[in-house]
Amino acid sequence: MRLTGTAQRLTIIVGDSTHWHHRPLFTEIVHRAHEAGLAGATVLHGVEGFGATSRIHTSRILSLSEDLPVVIIIIDSHERIADFLPQLDELVGEGLVILDDCEVIRYVGTKPDGTGGGHSPVDTVRHGTSGPDR
C-alpha cells in the first residue's frame, strides 16, 4: 500500500481499563483497523491524564493508576477513515475521538521476508530490530 500526500489522522483516547467483550478496547480497535485494511495503527500508553470526568489518573499514585489514558493513532486516506468511523460509534462509549488532516512524507515498510514493501498480518517485535512499527 502506498500512502503519500494529504491524509487524515484519527486519534482515539480511551482508558486502558475499558474493554469490549473481555478484550482491551484499544486491541479491538487496532484489530478492526487491520481487518479494514487501514494503513496502520499505533497505541501509546499514557502515564498521566484526565478527561471528561476531570479526575486525574496517574501512574505515580497506585490507587489512581487503574485507568491510565491510551491513545490510538490511525492514519489513512479521508475516504478510508470515513468508512471506518461507524465502527468507532459502536465501540467507543467513553473517550475522545479526533480527526485532523495531515501530510504523509514517508510511509515505507518491509515484507515478512525482509524485502521492501508490504506488511505481515500481525507484526511481532523481534529482538535486535527497531523502527517506527516496533
Buried (B, 14 or more C-beta within 10 A) or exposed (E): EEBEEEBBBBBBBBBBEBEBEEEBBBBBBBEBBBEBEBBBBEBEEBEBBEBEEEEEBBEEEEEBBEBBBBBBBBBBBEEBBEBBEEBBEEBBEEBEBEEEEEEBEEBEBBEEEEEEEEBEEEBEEEEEEEEEEE
